[in-house]
Amino acid sequence: MAKMKALVCRECGKEYPTKAIHVCEMCFGPLEVKYNYEEIKKTISRKKIQDGPQSIWRYADLLPVEGPTFLGPHAGMTPLVRAKNLGAYLGLDELYIKNDTVNHPTLSFKDRVVAVAITRARELGFETIACASTGNLANSVAAHAAAAGMRAYVFIPGDLEAAKVLGNLIYKPNVVEVEGNYDDVNRLCSEIAGEHAWAFVNINIRPYYAEGSKTLAFETVEQLGWRTPDQVVIPMASGSLLTKIWKGLHEMKALGLVDDVRTKINGAQAEGCSPISTAFKAGRDFFKPVKPKTIAKSLAIGNPADGYYALKATAESKGAMDMVSDDEVVEGIKLLAQTEGIFAETAGGVTIGVLQKLVKQGTIKKIDVTVAYITGNGLKTQEAVSDAVGRPHRIQPSLVSFEQTFKIGKHGRGDV
Ligand SMILES: *Cc1c(COP(=O)(O)O)cnc(C)c1O
């Protein structure tokens, strides 16, 4: 029997075949993948996973693909860094950074979801792949499409960072820059998806795409020695990543890979676009759409598709949400770089800023085993920090000039 059972409506539970559909015909609720856990349980084990490939595909039993061929074969299995310096600074005994700044091939967590989406799209017979993106998704779709020999259309908002625009063009997909924000791009793409038989990774094949995010939960647990963390901090754009980390943890429990899930799920946004965190702090289970204005462009979704489910997952886990200002985003990026040697993009600054806030509030405690998800690379958002890092010491090519600049005496020994 197949491991994928059906697509199921998250609202009314109606089931559908595992095709390129994403909304319920009855109630317009979003669809998600339902698995045959009894069947999967018969063969899955910690050992089987550990003997698998060094990529997200070691968890193929829990991913929505049918065939043996995996496009995007190197995504995932990024380092889980024991962040001793940052932990000491924040007052945490056991802090880890899940470092997706080095994900393959485009340096963000999106390589996970796109590897799954493009594999599934191929299985469903699509030849053209497309997406509505805040930046990283487009980069990943463009790169994967090039490697897979598929046609690609990537749609981006008009105000993206230079490296994210270039990081599309280099792979030569059709790059469509829309004069508007992400929510405008997404609305347009929904219309196009209705007219053209293309695989829009985050629209008509979203149910499959979203499942790729679960691998961040699986890897974290495996890398912690099959322990679930006490606290996780997750950046939110549409809120999908957060909901799938929650789902992934519970799948591991359902399959007997871990005994219990006591993980508190914490969501992070930037003040300039915080519809989900704002709703959480106001005690609401619904969010009000906003018009984004923040340097954290990868998270700038004003009308988040999974906002409601992110609120629900966080509440169920007894976690929290918070938001930080753009200045705090920059401080967060610098703090992570200067304590752990990891250069994150703005979404990472959001995560570190909110982590710091939750520790200060006492929401995350000293003894909690905590994982912060760092989902994108700082080299892609240099504009955000270019005014906040100073300049190099400029000298003449002479020993004198060097020693004068650093005020080192003739026989000074410097730091040694
Ligand atoms: C897309 C993205 C996220 C989160 O996306 P969701 O829509 O909430 O799943 C987080 N960080 C970065 C860097 C991203 O590009």
The ligand as an SDF file (V2000), in Angstrom:
LIG
                    3D

 15 15  0  0  0  0  0  0  0  0999 V2000
   10.3090   31.5330    3.2880 C   0  0  0  0  0  0  0  0  0  0  0  0
   11.1880   31.7820    4.4550 C   0  0  0  0  0  0  0  0  0  0  0  0
   10.7870   31.5370    5.7920 C   0  0  0  0  0  0  0  0  0  0  0  0
    9.4290   31.0680    6.2670 C   0  0  0  0  0  0  0  0  0  0  0  0
    8.4690   30.8230    5.3910 O   0  0  0  0  0  0  0  0  0  0  0  0
    6.9980   30.3180    5.7060 P   0  0  0  0  0  0  0  0  0  0  0  0
    6.2000   30.9190    4.6070 O   0  0  0  0  0  0  0  0  0  0  0  0
    6.5710   30.8210    7.0560 O   0  0  0  0  0  0  0  0  0  0  0  0
    7.0370   28.8450    5.6510 O   0  0  0  0  0  0  0  0  0  0  0  0
   11.7260   31.7300    6.7780 C   0  0  0  0  0  0  0  0  0  0  0  0
   12.9570   32.1680    6.5150 N   0  0  0  0  0  0  0  0  0  0  0  0
   13.3840   32.4300    5.2730 C   0  0  0  0  0  0  0  0  0  0  0  0
   14.7630   32.9260    5.0720 C   0  0  0  0  0  0  0  0  0  0  0  0
   12.5120   32.2370    4.1950 C   0  0  0  0  0  0  0  0  0  0  0  0
   12.9630   32.5070    2.9640 O   0  0  0  0  0  0  0  0  0  0  0  0
  1  2  1  0
  2  3  1  0
  2 14  2  0
  3  4  1  0
  3 10  2  0
  4  5  1  0
  5  6  1  0
  6  7  2  0
  6  8  1  0
  6  9  1  0
 10 11  1  0
 11 12  2  0
 12 13  1  0
 12 14  1  0
 14 15  1  0
M  END
$$$$
